[in-house]
Each structure stands twice: as structure tokens, then as C-alpha cells.
């Protein structure tokens, strides 16, 4: 089992803006959103592969950071880190 966490600064005026943008971009990255917690600016998503899934938690914090956590039984840390970078780059642009 592999897990990675990426915490980066973001330039949104408030966490809600990042949360709303991420709700739009995750489906474009092939990820299914299965639960949200708007009050906490938290998104739980997953990316389905042929025989497994990648679990993803994204939270926008009050200190202008976003935390992206990815976990998978089958994927390795390098692949998860690459996906975390892809998600962050989509959020940041």
C-alpha cells in the first residue's frame, strides 16, 4: 500500500474558491467525487483503474494551503506523487 501527501501554498482569496474550482476540475482528470464537506472545504474522490482505485482527499486550509492525500493498494509512491502534481497543477492554474 502506498500513500503520499502534498501540501502546497495556493493563491485563492479564501479556501472556498479553491474548493469550488477543484469540484470542477477533478472530473476532467478522470476522478469521481463521492463525498464533499463544504463547511470544511474537503473533497473525497477516487480514480478507478482496471482492477483497483486510488483514494484522494483534498482539503483547502485557512492558511492558504491545499493538502492532497492519495492512497492506493496497487499503485506505487512515484505514480501517486505524479497524480498529486497533476491535481495541484490543475488547481493552481
Number of C-alpha atoms within 10 A of each C-alpha: 9 15 18 19 16 15 16 13 14 19 13 16 10 14 21 18 13 22 24 13 14 22 16 11 14 19 13 11 13 12 17 17 16 9 12 17 11 12 7 14 19 21 22 17 21 20 18 13 11 5 6 12 15 20 18 24 18 24 23 26 20 13 10 15 18 24 17 22 19 23 20 19 12 13 17 14 16 12 12 21 18 12 18 22 14 13 17 21 10 15 19 15 7
